[in-house]
């Protein structure tokens, strides 16, 4: 993953405010529409979802539309997760969203917990995908989807 790139609160806030603003907002909207369309076409709606490399939680709003039991928002940057927590305080307090500080190679969830794992703009930063794919496979239920 992106080692330390967004660990500082200032860099995390800058990412949150600027990374998907302006013309890049169209890319964000297209990605969210694609995720929503894809999930809505599944025969079984996901109850437990992992947002791998969630950052400040830009996909959480779209995932919440499917009323999952729980969304696990995993990121290695506590500063990024703090912004997510500020924006989704109600959902965190209700237990609908749980933030996890961690990496894609070590997901601290029990095996066979998840119906769906999504990841936006993370895999391109991982030098060796094999440990991540093994780990995600461990936490997915049989028939779970990455």
N, C-alpha and C positions, 0 to 999 in steps of 0.2 A: 504494500500500500504506500501511500505518500508519506514517507517518514518525516514527521515533524512539520510538514508544510503549513498546517493551519493550527498549530498548538497555541499560538498567542491569541488572546482575545481580540486584539486589534486586527490581525490577519483574518480571523474567523468572521468578524463583523464586516470587514471589507468584502470578503467573499460573499457573504449573505446579501449585502446591499448592492453589489456591483456585478457579480458573476453572471447573473441572468437578467440583467436590466437592459434597457434600450432594445436594440435589434435582437439580442440574444434571448429576450423574453419569448419571441416566436418559437425558438427552438425548444425552450422549456414547455410551452403550451402544447406543441406537437408531441413531445415525449409523454406528457401527461395524458393527452388524448389517446395515444397509442396504448399506454398501459391500461387505461380505463376500458378501451375497446377490447383488448385482449382478455382481460379478466372477465368482462361481461359475457364473452363468448364461451367461457369454460362451463362445462356441464356441472361441475361441483365448485361452488364458491369457496375461496380459501378462508379458513377460520383463524389460522395462526400464520402470520407473515413476518419475514425478516427483510428489513431494508438494509442491505449490506453496504456500508460506506455511506450512511444516511446524510452525513454532513449536518446541515442545519435543518434537515427534514423537508426538503422541497417536494418529495413524493408523498409525504404523509397525508396531506389533504385529499389527494386522489385515492389513496388506499382506504381512507376512512369512509369513503362513499359506499364501500361494499360491506360495511358494518361487520368487520372481522371481530373475533373474540379478542385478539391481541395482535398488536404490531410491535415487534422488537426492532428498535432503531439502534443499529450498531455502528460505531465509528471509533477510530483511535484517538480522536481529538476531543478532550473534555471541553475545550472552548467552543467547538462547533456544537456539541451536544447541549451546552448551556443555552445557546440561542434557540435551539429546537425546544428545549424545556420551557423557555419564556413564551414561545409561540403556541405551545400545546399543553399548557399547564392544566387545563380542565381535563383533557384526555389522559394525562399522566396521573392526575389525582384519582380519576375513575378506574384506573388500571387498564384502560384500553391501549395505551402506549407505554412501553417501557424502554428506557434508554440503557444502553450497555456500552461501556468503554471496552474496546477490544479490537482485535484484528481479524481479517478474513481467514487467517491460518489457525486461529484459536477462538472459536465461537463458544462462549460459556452458556450453552443451552443443553438440556438433556437430549440424548439421541431420539430421533423420530418424533420431534416436536412440531415441525413446520409443514404446512401445506404448500407454501410458496416462498421462495427467496428471490428478491429482485435486487438489482445493482445497476446504478446509473453512473457511468464515467469512472468506474473503479478498476475494472479488469485491465484497462490499458496501462495502469500504473503498477501492476503486479508483475514482477520479473519472472517468477516461477508459479504458474497457475495450479500445478498439480496439488500442493498442500491445501490450497483454497478449495478446489473442487472436491477433494477427499473430505474435508471438514464440512462443507455444505451438504454433501451427500449423507454424512453421518446424522445431521440434524433434521433432514427432510424425512417425512413419513414415507412409507411405500406409496409410490404414485405421486409423490410431491414433485413440484416443478421449480427449476431454476430458470 
